[in-house]
Structure formats: C-alpha cells, structure tokens
Amino acid sequence: MYRGAAGAGACAAFEGFVGFEGSGAGDWGSGVVMLPILHDGSGSARARWGPAGAAAGRAGRIRGLYSRYARRYARLVTMPTTAPPAHALSGVTASESTLRRFLHGLPGVDAVGLEARAASLGTRSIKTTAKAYAIDLAISMVDLTTLEGADTPGKVRALGAKAVHPDPTDRTTPATAAVCVYPDMVATAREAVAGSGVKVASVATAFPAGRAPISVKLADVREAVAAGADEIDMVIDRGAFLAGNYLKVYEEIVAVKEACGASARLKVIFETGELSTYDNIRRASWLGMLAGADFIKTSTGKVGVNATPANTLLMLEAVRDFRAQTGVQVGVKPAGGIRTTKDAVKFLVLVNETAGEDWLDNHWFRFGASSLLNDLLMQRQKLATGRYSGPDYVTVD
C-alpha cells in the first residue's frame, strides 16, 4: 500500500492503494505486490502507508514487506541522475557556442533502456478503491481541448460546461484542470468557466507549425493573455532547433515568457515526433526549462507521433533533475494519443516512479486530451454502479 501527499488534494488518488501490482512475470515476480520505494534528500529509503487508521497489525505486516523487499528492488524503481553538475549551468545561455556545448554535453539517452523501463512500468496495475482515486486524479489533470478550424462559440461554451461538470448526473466528479482553445476563443471559454476554478489555456505562437515572425508570435500571446488566458501553450521553432540554432529557440521562449506577464503560465511544446531522437528531446527539455518554461509539453496532437510513455518518461527525468540542480519545479504535459483510462493510469505510474509524488497534482502534470475524458467518465460510472454505461451516456465533443 502507498500513500502520497503532494499539496492540497494532490496525491489523494494514490491514498489507500492496494499496490502497484506486477504483471506476474519479469522484474516483479509472480504474486508479489511491490511497494513503491521513495528516497528522501539524504538518500535513505522511506515508504508511506495508508489509509489513516489502518490496524496496527496490518501496518506492521506492510512494514515487514517493505523491509524485506526494499533493497532487492530499489534499483528497479530509481534511475540515476542525468543532470550535469550544478556549476555547469552557469553562463550556458551566454552565446550560441556555450549553449550548444552544454546541450550536446548532456548524457546520451539509452533508447533501449528507456523504452524497456517505460514498458516495464506500464505493466503495473491498480485495483478497486485505488483505481477510483486514480480516475478522479486523472480527470482533474485533463486539459479539455478543442483546436479545430470549425470551432464555434457554441462548441467552446459546451466544452467549458463539460470541463466544469464533466458528469452532470454526478456532481462529485471533479472538474478538469483547464479548457484549451485558440486565442480568438479565449473570451468565450473564460465566460463559460467563470467562477469554477477551471483554467483557460490557449495555444499561441502560430500553433501548430510555429512558422511566423517573432513579432506575430508575441502579438498572438499578448492577445490571448489580454482576453483572459491563464496559460499559454507555445510551440518551439522545430526548424531552428533541428538546424542547431539553439539560441534562437531559447530567446523566443524567453520573449514569450515575458509576454505572458505575471498572470499566465507558459507551456512549451516540443513536438517530440518531429525531433527524431531521444537525445534531441532531452536537449529540448533542458533548453525549455533554462528559458523559463513552467511546463514542458510533448506534442501538438497534430502529427503522427505524439505522447508516448518513453518520451514522457524522458521528460519526467529532465524535470526531476532540473529541480535537483536549480530548486525550480517544472510541470510536464503529455498530449495527443492518450485515449483510455488504462493509458492515463500508466502515465500516472510513470510520474510517481520517476519524478515522484510532488508531481502528482494538476499544477504540475496535465493530460492534453479530448476523448480521454469520456473514457475516464465511463470507467468511473462502471466503478460506481457495477455496470458499463457505454459511450451514449457521455457527451460527444
């Protein structure tokens, strides 16, 4: 069993976990319910048990399990740091050459190892009450999105209403984190979610291609913020990045961050499917964080390859290591291709096992999705009633 707490309401989804269960084969062994092993700043292992009020005998048995398996499995649930030494961050953005030297000096990514670890974590499952908590946490992390040329004010208002009350028949269903729309729809979305606490996110900077002069990109951002956007999702200039013009990409992110002002958080989209290599994804992650990103985001959802467990795992390692070196916490947003509750739970396991419980909160982790919410709602209804309601019982966005 595992209990995490990452700020107000953050890790409630994992309170009372029966456990991250192994697949019955491979690393975890047959029939073993493995406890997640966390590490504090001193490097000592620790585990947290819940829920509160569990019988003392039961807690003792769990502690016994922990002490029995901790050292044996610690290597499987921790990853070595990929961060450069702290002194290496000094002056890295001073010029193109220093920035290039830093980014190309980051440790290379073991693609086979990365994908194997992501696949291994994807075999974990959660059951019963823990699944209900995880579903609610995932719902609260959704950026409910419509980014189509045919978007109308009516569609955006309906999306906003769904974000506030995802299941009108059950008001205990949590609201989503945000609605994400084009800049010209921000005011409509703002009105639709007024007073609810749901954020309004807006794509900007010539989304999704990012092919526009910097003056146009900054005007796009300023108009969205002026209309009431709480968050800006910008796309980097992939052409410049792939050509090795890292300083240009860095300076654009810095300028967009400044245009966001004090009121809007900035998510930086890399379009990982176009960056070709894991090494490039690691470099883009560090570049975005150095430039002041509040979130790093995988994709626009408009290309063939979007969020995957492997590229998200790589970005989670980057934010973990960046905080270890700088003290600054940065969020992660996988977007595109995450459609089922099973997928969402796999990503939550990735977050917990890689970055840690501090990221199990919608202030630090989001799903960029539209169809995902419907599957989460159907699974939630099934857990509550014992019956699978089917897609006719949720709205089609």
C-alpha positions as CSV (number, residue, x, y, z in Angstrom):
1,M,0.0,0.0,0.0
2,Y,1.1,3.5,-0.7
3,R,0.1,6.9,0.4
4,G,1.4,10.1,-1.2
5,A,0.6,13.7,-0.4
6,A,1.7,16.5,-2.8
7,G,0.0,19.6,-1.7
8,A,-3.8,20.1,-1.2
9,G,-5.6,17.2,-2.8
10,A,-2.6,16.3,-4.8
11,C,-2.0,12.7,-4.1
12,A,-5.4,11.6,-2.8
13,A,-5.7,9.4,-5.9
14,F,-3.0,7.2,-4.5
15,E,-4.2,7.1,-0.9
16,G,-5.1,3.6,0.1
17,F,-3.5,1.9,-2.9
18,V,-3.7,-1.9,-2.8
19,G,-0.4,-1.6,-4.6
20,F,1.2,-1.2,-7.9
21,E,0.9,-4.8,-8.9
22,G,3.4,-6.6,-11.0
23,S,2.4,-8.4,-14.2
24,G,3.2,-11.7,-12.5
25,A,6.4,-12.1,-14.6
26,G,9.7,-10.4,-15.1
27,D,11.0,-7.9,-12.6
28,W,8.3,-8.2,-10.0
29,G,7.9,-11.9,-9.7
30,S,4.8,-14.0,-9.5
31,G,2.2,-12.9,-7.0
32,V,4.3,-10.1,-5.4
33,V,2.6,-6.8,-4.6
34,M,5.6,-4.4,-4.7
35,L,5.6,-1.3,-2.6
36,P,6.9,1.9,-4.4
37,I,10.2,2.9,-2.8
38,L,10.9,6.6,-2.5
39,H,14.0,8.4,-1.4
40,D,14.4,11.5,0.7
41,G,17.1,14.1,0.4
42,S,19.6,12.0,2.4
43,G,19.2,9.1,0.1
44,S,17.6,6.9,2.7
45,A,14.6,4.8,1.7
46,R,11.2,5.5,3.0
47,A,7.7,4.3,2.5
48,R,4.4,5.8,3.5
49,W,1.4,3.8,4.5
50,G,-2.3,4.5,4.4
51,P,-5.1,4.9,4.8
52,A,-5.0,6.6,8.2
53,G,-6.5,4.4,10.8
54,A,-5.3,1.1,9.4
55,A,-5.0,-1.6,12.0
56,A,-1.6,-1.7,13.7
57,G,-1.1,-5.3,12.8
58,R,-1.8,-4.7,9.2
59,A,0.6,-1.8,9.2
60,G,3.2,-4.0,10.8
61,R,2.9,-6.6,8.0
62,I,3.2,-3.9,5.4
63,R,6.4,-2.6,7.1
64,G,7.7,-6.1,7.1
65,L,7.1,-6.4,3.4
66,Y,8.9,-3.1,2.8
67,S,12.0,-4.1,4.8
68,R,12.0,-7.5,3.1
69,Y,11.9,-6.2,-0.5
70,A,13.3,-2.7,-0.3
71,R,16.9,-3.3,-1.0
72,R,16.2,-6.0,-3.5
73,Y,14.0,-3.9,-5.7
74,A,15.4,-0.4,-5.1
75,R,17.4,-0.4,-8.4
76,L,14.2,-1.0,-10.3
77,V,12.3,2.0,-9.1
78,T,15.1,4.6,-9.1
79,M,17.0,5.9,-12.0
80,P,20.5,7.5,-12.0
81,T,20.5,11.3,-12.4
82,T,21.0,12.7,-15.9
83,A,21.7,16.2,-14.6
84,P,25.0,17.9,-15.2
85,P,26.9,19.3,-12.2
86,A,25.3,22.5,-10.8
87,H,28.3,24.6,-11.8
88,A,27.8,23.6,-15.4
89,L,24.6,25.7,-15.6
90,S,26.5,28.9,-15.0
91,G,26.6,31.0,-18.2
92,V,25.3,28.3,-20.5
93,T,23.0,30.7,-22.4
94,A,25.6,33.4,-22.9
95,S,26.2,32.5,-26.5
96,E,25.3,30.0,-29.2
97,S,28.6,28.1,-28.6
98,T,28.1,27.8,-24.8
99,L,24.5,26.7,-25.2
100,R,25.4,24.2,-27.9
101,R,28.3,22.9,-25.7
102,F,26.0,22.4,-22.8
103,L,23.2,20.7,-24.7
104,H,25.5,18.4,-26.5
105,G,27.3,17.6,-23.3
106,L,24.1,16.2,-21.7
107,P,24.4,12.4,-21.2
108,G,23.2,10.4,-24.3
109,V,19.9,8.5,-24.0
110,D,20.0,4.7,-23.9
111,A,17.0,4.3,-26.2
112,V,16.6,0.5,-25.4
113,G,16.8,1.1,-21.7
114,L,14.4,4.0,-21.8
115,E,11.8,2.1,-23.7
116,A,12.3,-1.0,-21.6
117,R,11.7,0.9,-18.4
118,A,8.7,2.6,-19.8
119,A,7.2,-0.7,-20.9
120,S,8.0,-2.3,-17.5
121,L,6.2,0.5,-15.6
122,G,3.3,0.1,-18.0
123,T,2.7,-3.4,-16.7
124,R,1.7,-2.2,-13.2
125,S,-2.0,-2.1,-12.4
126,I,-4.1,-0.7,-9.6
127,K,-7.3,-2.1,-8.2
128,T,-10.6,-1.3,-6.5
129,T,-10.6,1.9,-4.4
130,A,-7.2,3.0,-5.6
131,K,-8.4,2.9,-9.2
132,A,-11.3,5.2,-8.3
133,Y,-8.9,7.7,-6.8
134,A,-6.6,7.4,-9.8
135,I,-9.5,8.1,-12.2
136,D,-10.5,11.2,-10.3
137,L,-6.9,12.4,-10.2
138,A,-6.6,11.9,-14.0
139,I,-9.9,13.7,-14.6
140,S,-8.6,16.7,-12.6
141,M,-5.4,16.7,-14.8
142,V,-7.1,16.9,-18.2
143,D,-6.7,20.0,-20.3
144,L,-10.0,19.5,-22.2
145,T,-9.1,20.6,-25.7
146,T,-10.7,21.7,-29.0
147,L,-8.3,23.0,-31.6
148,E,-10.2,22.8,-34.9
149,G,-10.9,25.2,-37.7
150,A,-14.6,24.5,-37.3
151,D,-14.7,25.5,-33.6
152,T,-17.7,27.8,-32.9
153,P,-18.6,29.8,-29.8
154,G,-21.3,27.3,-29.1
155,K,-18.9,24.4,-29.1
156,V,-16.5,26.2,-26.8
157,R,-19.3,27.0,-24.4
158,A,-20.3,23.4,-24.3
159,L,-16.7,22.3,-23.8
160,G,-16.4,24.8,-20.9
161,A,-19.6,23.5,-19.3
162,K,-18.3,19.9,-19.6
163,A,-15.0,21.0,-18.0
164,V,-16.8,22.4,-15.0
165,H,-19.2,19.4,-14.6
166,P,-17.8,16.5,-16.6
167,D,-20.7,14.2,-15.5
168,P,-23.8,16.3,-14.9
169,T,-25.5,13.3,-13.3
170,D,-22.8,13.1,-10.6
171,R,-21.6,16.3,-9.1
172,T,-18.9,14.5,-7.1
173,T,-17.0,14.2,-10.4
174,P,-14.0,16.6,-10.2
175,A,-13.7,19.4,-12.7
176,T,-10.9,19.2,-15.3
177,A,-7.8,21.3,-14.9
178,A,-8.4,23.6,-18.0
179,V,-10.0,24.1,-21.3
180,C,-7.6,24.7,-24.2
181,V,-8.7,26.7,-27.2
182,Y,-7.4,29.0,-29.9
183,P,-6.7,32.7,-28.9
184,D,-9.9,34.0,-30.6
185,M,-12.0,31.7,-28.4
186,V,-10.4,32.6,-25.1
187,A,-13.0,35.2,-24.1
188,T,-15.8,32.7,-24.8
189,A,-14.1,30.0,-22.8
190,R,-13.4,32.4,-20.0
191,E,-17.1,33.2,-19.7
192,A,-18.1,29.6,-19.8
193,V,-15.9,28.6,-16.9
194,A,-16.2,31.8,-14.8
195,G,-16.1,31.2,-11.1
196,S,-15.3,27.5,-11.4
197,G,-11.6,27.4,-10.9
198,V,-11.1,25.7,-14.3
199,K,-8.2,27.4,-16.1
200,V,-8.3,28.7,-19.7
201,A,-5.3,27.7,-21.8
202,S,-4.7,29.0,-25.2
203,V,-2.3,27.7,-27.9
204,A,-0.3,30.5,-29.5
205,T,2.9,31.4,-31.4
206,A,1.4,30.3,-34.8
207,F,0.3,26.9,-33.5
208,P,0.8,24.1,-34.6
209,A,3.7,24.8,-37.1
210,G,5.3,27.7,-35.3
211,R,6.2,29.3,-38.7
212,A,5.7,33.0,-38.2
213,P,7.9,36.0,-37.3
214,I,8.5,36.6,-33.7
215,S,6.5,39.8,-33.7
216,V,3.4,37.8,-34.9
217,K,4.0,35.2,-32.2
218,L,4.3,37.7,-29.4
219,A,1.2,39.5,-30.6
220,D,-0.6,36.2,-30.6
221,V,0.4,35.6,-27.0
222,R,-0.4,39.1,-25.8
223,E,-3.9,39.0,-27.3
224,A,-4.6,35.6,-25.7
225,V,-3.5,36.9,-22.3
226,A,-5.5,40.1,-22.6
227,A,-8.6,38.1,-23.4
228,G,-8.1,36.2,-20.1
229,A,-5.9,33.1,-20.8
230,D,-4.4,31.7,-17.6
231,E,-2.0,29.5,-19.5
232,I,-0.2,29.8,-22.9
233,D,0.8,26.7,-24.9
234,M,3.6,27.8,-27.3
235,V,5.3,25.7,-29.9
236,I,9.0,26.0,-30.5
237,D,10.6,26.6,-33.9
238,R,11.5,23.0,-34.7
239,G,13.3,24.1,-37.9
240,A,15.6,26.3,-35.9
241,F,16.2,23.6,-33.2
242,L,17.0,20.9,-35.8
243,A,19.3,23.2,-37.6
244,G,21.2,23.7,-34.3
245,N,20.1,27.3,-33.8
246,Y,19.5,26.7,-30.1
247,L,20.0,30.3,-29.0
248,K,17.2,31.5,-31.3
249,V,14.8,28.9,-29.8
250,Y,15.9,29.9,-26.3
251,E,15.4,33.6,-27.0
252,E,12.0,33.1,-28.4
253,I,10.9,31.1,-25.3
254,V,12.3,33.9,-23.1
255,A,10.4,36.5,-25.1
256,V,7.1,34.6,-25.0
257,K,7.5,34.0,-21.2
258,E,7.9,37.8,-20.8
259,A,4.8,38.4,-23.0
260,C,2.8,36.1,-20.7
261,G,3.4,38.5,-17.8
262,A,2.8,37.6,-14.2
263,S,-0.6,36.2,-14.8
264,A,-0.2,33.3,-17.3
265,R,1.9,30.2,-17.0
266,L,3.9,29.0,-20.1
267,K,3.8,25.5,-21.5
268,V,6.5,24.9,-24.1
269,I,5.6,22.3,-26.8
270,F,8.5,20.4,-28.5
271,E,6.6,18.3,-31.0
272,T,8.6,15.3,-30.0
273,G,7.5,13.3,-33.1
274,E,9.5,15.8,-35.2
275,L,12.6,15.9,-33.1
276,S,13.6,12.4,-34.3
277,T,15.8,11.3,-31.4
278,Y,15.6,10.9,-27.7
279,D,18.8,12.9,-27.4
280,N,17.0,15.8,-29.1
281,I,14.1,15.5,-26.7
282,R,16.4,15.7,-23.7
283,R,18.1,18.7,-25.2
284,A,14.8,20.4,-25.9
285,S,13.6,19.7,-22.3
286,W,16.7,21.4,-20.8
287,L,16.5,24.3,-23.3
288,G,12.9,25.0,-22.4
289,M,13.5,24.8,-18.7
290,L,16.5,27.1,-18.9
291,A,14.4,29.6,-20.8
292,G,11.8,29.7,-18.1
293,A,9.1,27.2,-19.1
294,D,6.5,26.5,-16.4
295,F,5.6,23.2,-18.2
296,I,7.3,21.2,-20.9
297,K,4.8,19.5,-23.3
298,T,5.3,16.7,-25.7
299,S,3.2,17.5,-28.7
300,T,0.5,19.5,-30.5
301,G,-1.5,16.4,-31.3
302,K,-1.4,17.3,-34.9
303,V,1.4,14.9,-36.1
304,G,1.6,11.2,-36.4
305,V,3.7,10.5,-33.3
306,N,2.6,12.4,-30.1
307,A,2.9,11.5,-26.4
308,T,4.4,8.1,-25.7
309,P,5.4,6.5,-22.4
310,A,9.1,6.6,-23.4
311,N,9.2,10.3,-24.4
312,T,7.2,11.3,-21.4
313,L,9.5,9.3,-19.1
314,L,12.5,11.1,-20.6
315,M,10.9,14.5,-19.9
316,L,10.0,13.5,-16.3
317,E,13.6,12.6,-15.7
318,A,14.6,16.0,-17.0
319,V,12.2,18.0,-14.7
320,R,13.3,15.8,-11.8
321,D,17.0,16.5,-12.4
322,F,16.4,20.2,-13.2
323,R,14.8,20.7,-9.8
324,A,17.6,18.8,-8.1
325,Q,20.1,21.2,-9.6
326,T,18.2,24.5,-9.5
327,G,15.4,24.1,-7.0
328,V,12.9,25.1,-9.7
329,Q,10.0,22.7,-10.3
330,V,8.6,22.4,-13.9
331,G,5.5,20.6,-15.0
332,V,5.0,18.0,-17.7
333,K,2.2,17.7,-20.2
334,P,1.9,14.7,-22.5
335,A,-0.6,15.4,-25.3
336,G,-2.0,13.5,-28.2
337,G,-2.8,9.8,-28.4
338,I,-3.8,9.3,-24.8
339,R,-7.4,8.0,-25.1
340,T,-8.1,5.4,-22.4
341,T,-8.2,5.2,-18.6
342,K,-5.6,2.4,-18.9
343,D,-3.3,4.7,-20.7
344,A,-3.8,7.5,-18.2
345,V,-3.0,5.2,-15.3
346,K,0.2,4.1,-17.0
347,F,1.3,7.8,-17.2
348,L,0.4,8.4,-13.5
349,V,2.6,5.4,-12.6
350,L,5.4,7.0,-14.7
351,V,5.0,10.3,-12.8
352,N,5.1,8.6,-9.4
353,E,8.0,6.3,-10.1
354,T,10.2,8.8,-12.0
355,A,9.6,12.4,-10.8
356,G,7.9,11.5,-7.6
357,E,4.7,12.3,-5.7
358,D,5.3,16.1,-5.8
359,W,4.2,16.0,-9.5
360,L,1.0,14.1,-8.8
361,D,-1.0,17.3,-8.9
362,N,-2.7,19.1,-11.8
363,H,-0.5,22.1,-11.0
364,W,2.5,20.0,-12.2
365,F,1.1,17.3,-14.5
366,R,-1.6,17.5,-17.2
367,F,-3.0,15.4,-20.0
368,G,-3.7,17.2,-23.3
369,A,-6.7,15.3,-24.5
370,S,-10.3,15.4,-25.5
371,S,-11.5,11.8,-26.0
372,L,-9.7,10.6,-22.8
373,L,-12.2,12.4,-20.6
374,N,-15.1,10.3,-21.9
375,D,-13.4,7.0,-21.2
376,L,-12.5,8.2,-17.7
377,L,-16.1,9.1,-17.1
378,M,-17.3,5.7,-18.4
379,Q,-14.9,3.8,-16.2
380,R,-15.9,6.0,-13.2
381,Q,-19.6,5.2,-13.8
382,K,-18.7,1.5,-14.0
383,L,-16.9,1.5,-10.7
384,A,-19.8,3.4,-9.1
385,T,-22.7,1.3,-10.5
386,G,-21.1,-2.0,-11.5
387,R,-22.4,-1.6,-15.0
388,Y,-20.6,-0.3,-18.1
389,S,-22.8,2.5,-19.4
390,G,-21.2,2.9,-22.9
391,P,-20.4,5.9,-25.0
392,D,-24.1,7.0,-25.4
393,Y,-24.0,8.1,-21.7
394,V,-21.4,10.8,-22.2
395,T,-21.4,13.8,-24.4
396,V,-19.5,13.7,-27.7
397,D,-17.3,16.7,-28.1
